[in-house]
Amino acid sequence: VVCFSGPSAHRARMRRWRDAPRVASSRRSRPRGRRHVLVGKVGVALFLVLALLVAPPAVSSVSLDPKSLTPEQRRSVLARAFPDVFPGSRNRGAAGEGDTAAGGSGGSVTGGVPRIPRGRLGAVSECGVRDLQFEEWVRQPMAAPYDDETADESERSAKATDPNKPPFPIKLSSIFGRGRGVVTTKPIPAGETVFAVPLMKAMSTASARRSRIGNVLSTIGGNRTNDVSIENVLALHLLHELYVEHEKSAWWPYVSVLPKDTGSPLLWAPAQLAQLEGSNALGFRDAVLRGWLAQRNKLFPVLSQRYPYLFPEQHFGVKNWVWAMSIVWSRAAHVTVDNGERFERGNNGKSKSSRNRDADGSPKQTLLALVPLFDMVNHGWARGDGSGTRPHGNDASAVSVKFNQRTGLVTVTANDAFPGPGFEVRVNYGEKPSAILLLQYGFVPSHNPVDAVDVVPKVSKKDPLRKRKRQLLKEHGLSPTHRNFHFFEGKMDHDLLAATRVSVMTESELDNSTAVALAVAGSEVNPRNEAVVRATLLKAAFSLLTRYPTTLWQDLEIMGKFFELNPYDPVAGAESVAGVRMGTNTDRDRDKDETAHSSPPTHEYRTAVTLRIAEKKTLLGAARTLLSELGDDLVEKICAERYGTPSEEQACLDRASGKAFDFFEEPPVLGDDEGDDGGGDGGSGEHETREGEGERDEL
């Protein structure tokens, strides 16, 4: 590294040199001639050349012409910045999902764990001071703020035992691209305890009962008309400790490091939500917010009026309530309760054993709790890609969490052997579509083999057999009112096929008991019915694609623009594009009050584009699957029967041939007007059909 100093630094060094004692040497005191100066300059020049050859290039974005890069180099740079869009670049040997981006070396290997280079997704570095203080608080021996007065001496001793001896084989770290995470400090064998936290350090209904709001909670719980959920109790508990108790709270080291923004669209501004146009995530978001606000309205303003010192109105408003519920929804864990024996006081004053049961005598299965440190374990699907110690497709969690009533500890145990040091411990958050993961946890995963887009099969209001079909769907558990149906990228939802087969049946098929049995059992009824089913589902996939304001190839071009603006930092390029697409500064200032917990627009914009790409790939993959099993012999006949106008019939044929879907995948050729036909007349007709104003088949 070559450092260049300014004139002031040079003068300071000269003063120190003048004030220093002279060295008694005739050679040093002799003035240097031209030859010495020339030799010195040559040495400096050689040193600079050597430094430039050895040091990594630090070329600015202005000095690089993106057009000079090959497609592979271009994709490599984009993959490093946006691994969610380019999952094929993952290094299968890396930690967690192995999302080492293409173009970056895996680095050295320490303890069997490849070191992900700095600046790549999954790279591990030290966390901040506040996070270190929080981790130290978790490791400290238990000093329960609300001890159980009914516990005997043996139970008190167990609860006061320091669970951190020997020390946890993990530590809290900063994970590039994922925020905070938990990494190993040494190899962890399967079955070994990863870490243990006293239940009283976790936030649960147990800690809430022992807090200052405990008496109020018992009053609320006694009133059956309130219908307060456990999530509501945890939200009240969290807001009270964070804003009312503040630094006096026993959980202050924990609540003070909770993120002010979960990244979820639940907290996005209108200008940011506009980037999700066409996605089902918007409908899910509205449904969740309606439920949360209805729950809050049952509690406030009554609690603030009766107990202003516990629930001050300024801290329990709508924004804070949504934030608290989002924290509970994204971070609370269902902890399995150990069904072992615990000791309770008997009538004679001695301890007696009893099974772990609720008040009604039924066995307790799980408890919902915010467990410090465990809630910072990041998501990973089956250790990524099946290359770990599990077989491919095994989606069991990498760790298990259990509460032992005898010791009072919430213990996290490794289900797999983890290498170390430096391996990120991750768990599977569940089989959920990317839209739900974004809504609940605030991210779109780079590897989601169960990604799906919801679709609602409906029987047309103009169908004279509508009542019979709806009753049949309800009897066999196929009613869209009571369940969800999905489009998958490489497979078909068999229940969706069964429901659609019933929905498009003719009267003669409905009267045939064998045909009905085949349909509800998931089998083909006959070639004509199956062709109508495929055509109907193709129309549904096309309708869902037309709801987005952009196509797949346009979204991929947006990613390319990030690169064009800044080839060495496409994320910075995304910030420039986001400033244009997400509204002017005035727009963001107007929305500032509506997004108190919101982060800068760059994250939201990139996340929205990533979700759009994932969902469009899913819909196009489902369409290709349907096309592969659609026979050509019945297509023309079916399209002519079901659609009355030439434009609608042609749109049906374009979907059945795949031409209509090419419009979303490939940019149109200049001078070719046929591409607009695939997404034009048919597109408007699909929206009308989805609203129940079109043909007999609806989804």
Order of alpha helices (4+ residues) and beta strands (2+ residues): alpha-alpha-alpha-alpha-beta-beta-beta-alpha-alpha-beta-beta-beta-beta-alpha-alpha-alpha-alpha-alpha-alpha-alpha-alpha-beta-beta-beta-beta-beta-beta-beta-beta-alpha-beta-beta-alpha-beta-alpha-alpha-alpha-alpha-alpha-alpha-alpha-alpha-alpha-alpha-alpha-alpha-alpha-beta
